[in-house]
């Protein structure tokens, strides 16, 4: 199986039970080894009291992209810690795109950067996540 095919199969297995990402309207746009792109159209219920996309929604999108990237090799992997910087507000109707890419993978520890942009390619947020591989696979390989 190619690395891309493995990433796609792992993403499909994770997506099948990822009710949180599905519930808020995320979609998987791309996956590959150590990389994932998820999108989300900002709906009224995603907006906070200032009328802009709630930071928790932006964080959730970035965190989900991070999760699909760090589980792309079919090794069950969880977040160890992460941080986000909000650089511009997301607006209702924006199509947010979170692109996660692997910076480093050394043993059981990985480091990933996620950039969240809108449809105009404006950077909304920068997220960095550290991962830790745990026991198990995302799906059973044949």
C-alpha positions, 0 to 999 in steps of 0.5 A: 500500500502506498503512503497516500493510500495508507493515509486515506484508509486511516482517515476513512477509519477515523472519520467513521467515528469522528462525530465531533468533526462531522457534527460541526460541518468539517470535511476532509479535503486531502490526506497523505503521509504526515499531511491533512487538509480539512475545511469548514464553512463558518455557520451562524452557530459557530460565531461568538458574541462578537459576531466572529468565528469562535476561537474554539471552533477554529482550534477544533478545525486545526486540531482535527487536521492535526489528528488526521495528519499524525494518524496517517501512518496507521499508528494510533497517535494522540495529542501531547500538547498544542498551542494556537495563535489567532491572527485574524477573525473568521467571519460567518460564511468564510470557508476555513481551510486547515492544512496540517503538515509534519515538521518532525517525526522521531520515534513516538513523538511528532511535531506538526504545524497547522495553518488555518486560512480563509477563502481569500488565503488570509491566515486566520490562525497558526497552530502547533501540535505535538503528538505521541504514538500509543499502542494500537493501529487506527485500522486492522491491516490485511 
